[in-house]
Amino acid sequence: MFTYAILAGYAVVLFFSQWLFEKSLEKELAFLLPLLSDRSEEVKAQAAKLFGELKYGPAAASLISLLENETNRVRFFAAMSLGKL
């Protein structure tokens, strides 16, 4: 449960910083890439969703690999996010 709260907190901070600074978040988001390989399937799904919402291109390779994940939810958000990049 704590991991989900951290991920939600990161999302709020990232959305706010994008709105406030209106700049590329490439460097700011790089530290979140490991969430796409987290042991929790829900964390992977939510991270995939976040990268798609933020249109974070550097996550594309990791998102492509998630298309073969065993969990439908992870595959769904990976596919949706790739469509937004």
Secondary structure, DSSP 8 states (H G I E B T S, - for coil): -HHHHHHHHHHHHHHHHHHHH-S--HHHHGGGGGGGG-S-HHHHHHHHHHHHHTT-GGGHHHHHHHTT-S-HHHHHHHHHHHHH-
